[in-house]
Amino acid sequence: MFKPDIPLLRSPLILENKIIPCDFGILCWNVHKENLKPEFDTMIGNWVRQFGMDIVLFQEAVFPETLLSVAGLSYAAAANIRIRRFNFGVLTAATADLHAKTDVMSLARETMLTTRKNILMTRYWLGSGDLLLVVNVHAVNFTSRAWYEWEFTRLFKTLQHHHGPMILAGDFNCWNRSRLQIITNLSRKLGLRQARPKRSHLVKQVFGFELDRIYFRQLTLLHMDALENRIFSDHNPLLARFSCILSGRETF
C-alpha cells in the first residue's frame, strides 16, 4: 500500500561546490509534512545563513519529483510512502553536491496503514579530504521490539563498512528504555557519541524519552542545541556545529 515507484530521489539541482567545509553546521528536524509551504522554505534559507548550516536533515518530509531544491540547497530523499504525486519520507539537503546516496527500506511494516520506513545515507567530501557519511533516520514505529531491533541490525550491517567520519541523526522513535538501549548499543558498536543539546527540555519527548537525536564520530562537537519553534511541527529542530579537526576538546 502506498509503495513509492522510485524510493530514492535526487534534486535536479547540481551544485558546483563539492566540499563541505571543515567547520560545518547541521539542522535536524521532523517537519511533520509542512516543508512545501513557501514560508517554510524562506525560514530554512534564513536559518542556513544565520546559523551557518551546511547540511539539513528532515524527517516526515514531502517531496514531489518536481521539487528543485530546499532553500536553494541540493538534496537527496528516500521515500517510504507515495500518495498521488507526492512522496513522503526523509530528505537531506546540503550546500555541497553529494558524492553518493543510498537507502535502506524497512522490512517491518507499521500497524494500521502497514507502511514501511526508509533510511537515507548520503556521502559528502569534507575540506579535510575525508568522506563524511550522513545517515538520516526516521525509525519504524508501532512495531514490536524484535522488529525494531532487527531493523537497526540491518542498518548496522550497512554502516559498519564505512570507516570515516559519520553522523547518525533523526527521529529514532525510541520512546521506551528497551528501544533506547537498542540505539545505545548501535552507537557503541559504530563508535558514535551522542551530541547533547544545551536545552534538552526542548527536545521532543514521549514517556520521558527524547526521540530526536544526533550521534557522531571522528568529528569535534563545537555546539549543540534545540531551537524552540513549533510553528510547523510538534518537534523542535536540533542544531549542531562540528569541526573535522580532532582537537580532543569540545565546548557545549
C-alpha positions in Angstrom: 0.0 0.0 0.0 1.3 3.5 -1.0 4.6 2.0 -2.1 6.7 4.6 -4.0 7.7 3.6 -7.5 11.1 5.2 -7.2 12.0 5.5 -3.4 15.4 7.1 -3.8 15.3 10.6 -5.4 17.9 13.3 -6.1 17.4 17.0 -6.7 17.9 18.1 -10.4 19.9 21.0 -9.0 23.6 20.1 -9.3 25.9 22.3 -7.3 29.4 23.3 -8.4 30.6 23.2 -4.8 31.6 19.6 -3.9 33.1 20.2 -0.5 31.6 20.6 3.0 33.9 22.9 5.0 35.8 21.6 8.0 33.7 23.8 10.3 30.1 23.0 9.4 26.6 23.1 10.9 23.7 20.7 10.6 20.0 21.1 11.2 17.9 18.0 12.0 14.1 18.3 12.2 10.9 16.2 12.0 8.9 18.7 9.9 5.6 17.0 10.1 4.9 17.2 6.3 5.0 21.1 6.4 8.1 21.7 4.3 6.5 22.6 1.0 5.0 25.8 2.3 6.7 28.9 0.8 7.1 30.5 4.3 8.9 27.3 5.5 11.4 27.4 2.6 12.1 31.0 3.4 12.6 30.3 7.1 15.1 27.4 6.3 17.0 29.7 4.0 17.3 32.3 6.7 18.5 29.7 9.2 21.1 28.3 6.8 22.5 31.8 6.6 22.0 32.8 10.2 23.4 29.7 11.8 25.8 28.6 9.0 24.1 25.3 8.3 25.7 23.2 5.6 23.6 20.0 6.0 19.9 19.9 6.6 18.1 16.7 7.6 14.3 16.4 7.5 12.1 13.6 8.7 8.4 13.3 7.6 9.2 15.5 4.6 7.1 15.8 1.5 8.8 15.9 -1.9 7.2 15.7 -5.3 9.5 14.5 -8.1 9.5 18.1 -9.5 11.0 19.6 -6.3 14.0 21.6 -7.5 15.7 22.4 -4.2 15.3 23.1 -0.4 16.0 26.8 0.2 18.4 26.7 -2.7 20.2 23.6 -1.5 20.6 20.4 -3.5 19.0 17.4 -1.9 18.6 13.6 -1.8 15.4 12.0 -0.5 14.3 8.5 0.4 10.5 7.9 0.2 8.6 5.3 2.2 5.1 6.4 1.0 3.7 7.9 -2.2 0.2 9.4 -2.4 -0.8 10.8 -5.8 2.2 12.9 -7.0 3.7 13.3 -3.5 6.4 11.3 -1.9 6.9 11.2 1.9 10.0 10.2 3.8 13.4 11.5 4.8 15.3 14.3 3.0 18.9 15.5 3.3 20.0 18.8 1.7 23.4 20.4 1.6 25.4 23.4 0.4 27.7 20.9 -1.4 26.8 18.4 -4.1 26.7 14.9 -2.7 29.2 12.2 -3.6 26.9 9.2 -3.3 23.5 8.2 -1.9 21.7 5.0 -0.9 18.7 3.9 1.2 17.6 1.1 3.5 13.8 0.4 3.3 12.5 -1.3 6.4 11.2 -4.9 6.1 8.9 -4.2 9.1 5.5 -2.7 8.4 3.8 -0.3 10.8 0.4 -1.2 12.1 -2.8 0.3 10.6 -1.5 1.5 7.3 1.1 -1.3 7.0 3.6 1.2 5.7 7.4 0.9 5.9 10.1 3.4 6.9 13.1 4.4 4.8 16.6 5.5 6.0 18.7 7.7 3.8 22.5 7.6 3.6 24.4 10.4 1.8 28.2 10.9 1.5 30.0 14.3 1.2 33.6 15.2 0.8 34.9 17.3 3.7 37.5 20.0 3.5 39.9 17.6 5.3 39.7 15.2 2.4 37.7 12.7 4.4 34.4 11.2 3.2 31.5 12.1 5.6 28.6 9.6 5.9 25.3 11.3 6.9 22.6 8.9 8.0 19.1 10.3 8.1 16.8 8.2 10.3 13.0 8.1 10.9 12.8 4.8 12.7 10.0 2.4 12.3 7.2 2.9 14.9 4.2 0.9 16.2 6.0 -2.4 15.8 7.4 -5.0 18.3 10.7 -4.6 20.0 12.0 -7.5 17.9 11.2 -5.8 14.6 12.7 -2.5 15.9 16.0 -4.3 16.8 16.0 -6.2 13.6 15.8 -3.0 11.5 18.8 -1.5 13.3 20.7 -4.7 13.0 20.2 -4.5 9.2 21.3 -0.8 9.3 24.5 -1.7 11.3 25.5 -4.3 8.6 25.5 -1.5 6.1 27.1 1.2 8.2 30.0 -1.0 9.5 31.7 -0.8 6.2 32.3 3.0 6.4 35.4 3.8 8.3 35.5 7.6 8.1 33.5 10.3 10.0 29.8 9.7 10.4 26.7 11.5 11.6 23.7 9.4 12.5 20.7 11.6 13.2 16.9 11.9 13.1 13.7 10.8 14.8 14.5 7.4 16.4 11.1 6.8 17.9 12.9 5.4 21.0 10.1 6.1 23.4 10.9 3.4 26.0 14.0 2.0 27.7 14.2 -1.1 25.6 14.2 0.9 22.3 16.7 3.4 23.6 19.0 0.5 24.6 19.0 -0.8 21.0 20.1 2.7 19.8 22.7 2.9 22.5 24.1 -0.5 21.5 24.2 0.5 17.8 26.0 3.7 18.6 28.6 1.9 20.7 29.3 -0.7 18.1 29.8 2.1 15.5 32.0 4.2 17.8 29.5 7.0 17.9 28.9 9.6 20.6 25.7 11.5 21.3 25.6 15.2 20.8 23.6 16.5 23.7 21.8 19.9 23.4 22.1 22.7 25.9 18.3 23.0 26.3 17.4 19.3 26.4 13.9 20.2 27.6 13.1 21.5 24.1 13.7 18.1 22.5 10.5 16.2 21.6 9.8 13.5 24.3 7.4 10.6 24.6 7.1 8.9 28.0 10.1 11.0 29.1 12.4 9.7 26.3 13.9 12.0 23.7 13.0 11.0 20.2 15.2 13.3 18.2 19.0 12.6 18.4 22.3 13.3 16.8 25.3 10.9 17.1 28.7 11.4 15.6 32.3 10.1 15.3 35.7 11.3 14.1 34.5 14.9 14.5 34.8 17.5 17.2 31.4 18.8 18.5 31.6 22.6 18.9 28.0 23.4 19.8 24.6 21.6 20.1 21.2 23.0 21.0 17.5 22.7 20.3 15.7 25.6 18.7 12.2 26.4 20.0 9.9 26.6 17.0 6.5 24.9 16.9 5.0 26.9 14.0 5.2 23.9 11.7 5.8 20.8 13.8 5.3 19.4 17.3 9.1 18.6 17.2 11.7 21.3 17.7 14.7 21.4 15.4 18.2 20.3 16.6 21.2 22.5 15.6 24.8 21.2 15.9 28.2 22.5 14.8 31.2 20.3 14.1 34.8 20.5 13.1 36.6 17.9 11.2 39.8 18.8 13.2 40.1 16.4 16.0 41.3 18.5 18.9 40.1 16.3 21.7 38.3 19.3 23.2 34.7 20.1 22.9 32.6 23.0 24.0 28.9 22.8 24.9 
